[in-house]
Amino acid sequence: MPYIQSGLFERLERLERLERLERPAGATAAPNAPSQRNYDVVSMFSGCGGMDLGFRGAFQVFNRFYPELPFRIVWANDINAAACRTYRHNLGAEIRDGDAWTLMDSLPAGCDVVIGGFPCQDISVNGKGAGIEGSRSGLYRAMVEAVSRLRPRVFVAENVKGLLMRHNAASLRKVIRDFSNLGYRVTFELYQAADYGVPQTRERVFIVGTQPGLALFRAPPRTDFHRRPMTALEALDDLKHLPENPATSHIWSRANRSPDQGSRRLKADRPAYTIRAECHGNIQFHYELDRRISMREAARIQSFPDDFEFQAKLRETERQIGNAVPPVLAWHVASAVAACLADSSPGGEQS
């Protein structure tokens, strides 16, 4: 039976009222979610806000409610002006538009958590193989600088699976060493998004550092979706006969077939393939219809709620969705960060 979302595309109350949102009728709640907001978060390379939405919580997708988490975004930044417009519109918070290095002096005096998915173009299997010496992926150093200045209790950095490949071993060692040299205990883990209820076979690395004296960070346990991932049919079937509608981003590319991903067709009985940012319109085809998937369908595959509105046209929306951390995956990681902080007692190292 499809995970049909009720009230498709109906606007919910604006997000400044989201903190008071009650669990929708008929929606199940994701487990083990603390509700009191206690921790200040600085968000870098925020994009349209997928990771930030996950850390904040209080959203519904696939008829499942992900409760509020104890995090408050106090500073956010991205260099993409269109992504910043989407972020402001949906998260109801200010985000600084510009280069992270030039905005470094605007950081707050301190925070509890720093999060960010530093750019991955030079590390991705579809990139040029420059590793962290590339102009984009080298921006992880801005995150290192922010952690050095802010001294958060925890930091969380997300990147592509390619960081774990043999030819990127030196890059991974340097990233770990640079964060470790700041005094943090650093771990990394490869996550399969489909294991957490994201209808997509998307593998991503999360690097987490904790200050000495805090409980060790433990990756969130895989959910029941590990045994039975959500399929493309379950995630999308209620959208297939809706007409195109730019207001809801239910629009799709007319790009001709092309090699590799450009000719892929979703399979109804399995999760979607990884949603890419720079596919230039060559996004995967629908499992049944003679068209490529729409941007709203791509957003569903990334686990964005239907009330999340992209403030851009097709190509830029495609980029924002593909670059995002799936909010549902981010929510599970954030829940584990909250548990780590809650389990930590001042002055004594936990294990």
C-alpha positions, 0 to 999 in steps of 0.5 A: 500500500503506498505511503500516501500523504494526506492533503497533498500540496495543501499549505500547512501553517507557516513554519514560524508556527511549526513548533506548535504543530501537533502530531497529525491525525493518523500519522505514526511517530518516529521513536525516541525523539527528545522534545525540549530545545536546548542546543544551539547549532551553526549550519555551514554549506546549508543548501536549501535546508535538508540537514537543518530540517532534520536537526530541527524535526517537527515535520511529516513525510510518508504519513510519519511524524518526526518530532521536534528535536532539541536543536535551534539553528542560530547561524546558517550559510550557503553561497547559492542565493537560490538555495538561501531563498528556499531555506528562508521560505521553509525554515523561517530563519535567516541564512547568510548568502555568501562565501563561508570564508568571508562570513567567518567573522559573523559567527556567534561567540559559540554554539553546541553543535556545528553541522554541514555537508561540505562540497563534494564535487572533487571527491564524488565518483562523477568528479575529477578526482582532485580530492580535498585539494580541489577548489570545492571539496577543499572547503572542508577547511572552512568547517575546520576553522569554524569548529576551531573558533566555536569549540562546539561540543559536537560537530557533524560533517556529511559527504559522499561515499567516494571519500571512503574509496581507496584513491581518496584515502589520503584525503580522508586521513587528512580530514580526520587528522585536521579535526582530531588536531583540534582535540576532538574524538572523531569517528566516521560511518557510512549510512545507507539512506534506505535503511532509515526510511528514505526511498532511495539507495543513497550512501553517505559518510557522516564524520562526527567529532565529540569533545573529550568528556562527552559520551561517545557518539553512537550511530543511530540503529537502522530502522525496520526499513533495513529489512524492507526498504520503501519502494518507488511505488510506495513513495510516488504512486499518488502523484503519477496522474497529477498534471504539471504544476510549477507552484508545487514543483511537480514539473519534469525535464524533457531532456532526451535519453543519454548514457548512464543515469540519463536512461535509467528508469525507476523500478516500482518494487525497489527504492529509487537510484541516488538523486544527483545534483548535477544531472543537467535534466538527465534525472531518472525516468518514472517507473511507469510513465513515459517521462522523467520524474518531477521535481516534487517526486525527486523531493519525495525520494529525498524525503522532503515533506510536501509542504517544503516549497522550492523557490526556484525553477526546474534546473535550480530546484534539481540542484537544490534537491540533489545536493541536500541531505535527506531530512529523514536521514538527518533526523536520525543522525540528529537524534543520535547527537541529542542522545550523545549530548543528553548522556554526557555529564560535565567533567567526566568522559563517558563510554 
